[in-house]
Amino acid sequence: MIFRAFVSEGLRPVARQIPSLSVVLLAALVSLACADLAKAGHKTATGPRSVADLADRLMPAVVNISTRSVVDAKSSIPIPRVPDGSPFQEFFEDFFEQNGEGGSRKQSVQSLGSGFVIDASGLIVTNHHVISEADEITIKLADGSRHEARLVGRDTKTDLALLKIEVTEPLAVVSFATDEDVRVGDWVMAIGNPFGLGSSVSVGIVSARNRDINTGPYDSFIQTDAAINRGNSGGPLFDMYGNVVGVNTAIISPTGSSIGLGFAIPADIARRVVDQLKSFGETRRGWLGIRIQQISQDLAEGLGLSQDRGVLVSWVNQDGPAQKAGLKPGDVILSYDGKAIHEVRDLTRLVAESAIGDQVKVRLVRKGHTMVLPIVVGHLEANQTSLPRLKQAPAMQASLFGMALTDLTEAERKKHNLGDQVEGVVVHQVAPDSLAAQKGIVQGMVIVEINQEIVSTPEGVIERVEALKAEGKTTIVLLLARPDGGELVFVPLKLE
């Protein structure tokens, strides 16, 4: 890094100001300096001349991982029908009994991946997907020795896992870098076990940072063109100083092989997760108890916001930290603990990284008024949310934007599996290709509010929309509760 700055910032201006003999002497000195740096394994202005010394130093800390899992498998070969007393009857019965009655049997499935040692006692980092279904995990060290590993902890949200092997001698280890030291254009080196071939080295650059490839709520990948293939998962991505800048995790490829689009979990995220897995055997993330959505230009216009910044609160968990602090659906969060919020994943990450029990200040806009609420961060539990299922529609009572509307009766509430807390007007039919359909509104949703005003009847919905038209509004915002649980979502609709 020092030499690159010297060439680009110091050499050329100086060379233009000194006599030709001095230029020759200086050039000779620079050539000698280049040779010395190259011998030492440093980077040159055009990239690393060789990474051999660096690879030799780091490869002992990189491991190959193989897993075995036993799954049920059914053979496509049917059992032959033979007459009772046939000389072949006993043969076929014995054969299919050994392989499972009816062609059903147990099948051993193997997979391969990579990892790296972070503690000399035998702690190893890898991807969760490498070991997710494993009954047995085997680690092969650089010296060829094999060790059975046990799972210390895993985190499905970031796709990381921590393993432990028992060793009699201290292992070679590597350390994490810090994200602020990683720049687009920096040279990086991947070491792993592609296609089960054994330790392999590839070199490339950091192509981009903070990539969101929609694999999880905390996506913030380093993108690299260093060759990453199947089997590299869980392996380290090093900088030219030998620090781990990322954990190789995914590729984008139509063939399943590297085309120069590899993605690694950044060191800062990996370090935090690994530290928690090491200490607790699990991750301990902060939690507010809200669901949020991005504010589009249409939503901003419908809500009367000056610009589409911040994130919109669409749902608040009963008795969660946010509800206890007074947060409500329709609030627009502008900052969290003094840090500006521009998109959904900004808030998701900041909350997750917050210490449980800490009090943070959330700045928000509610119906045009700015306020600050103190919230005590809770503990995120692992919960799953089912997707809504479409329901059959009863007869129409009123229509709007291609939606047929009806009252929310107890029968409708039961039919669409809506909680007692949900109140509003049921969407019981959506016309194909209508504006409502284009916006993702489906049967069984309930209109709770229009532009932050509660509605309770189909006629009330029509009246509210007409009133907003009369006020000159060009966009309205519906607050809708989804069927099968009542999760809330804001949807903007353009008025004609």
Buried (B, 14 or more C-beta within 10 A) or exposed (E): EEBBEEBEEEBEEEBEEEEEEEBEEBEEEBEEEBEEBBEEBBBEEEEBBEBEEBBEBBBBBBBBBBBBBEEEEEBEEEEEEBEEEEEEEEEBEEEBEEBBEEBEBEEEEEBBBBBBBBBEEBBBBBBBBBBBEBEBBBBBBBEEEEBEBEBBBBBEBBBBBBBBBEBEEEBBBBEBBEBEEBEEEBBBBBBBBBEEEEBBBBBBBBBEBEBEEEBBEBBBBBBBBBBBBBBBBBBBBBBBEBBBBBBBBBBEBEEEEBEBBBBBBBBBBBBBBBBBBBEEEEBEBBBBBBBBBEBBEBBBBBBBBEEBBBBBBBBBBEEBBBBBBBBBBBBBBBBBBEEEBBBBBBBBBBBBBBEBEEEBEBBBBBEEEEEEBEBBBBEBEEEEEEEBEEBEBBEEBBBBBBBBBBBBEEEBBEBBBBEEEBBBBBBBBBEEEBBBBEBEBBBBBBBBBBBBEEBBBBBBBBEBBEEBEEEEBEBBBBBBBBBBBBBBBBBBBEBE
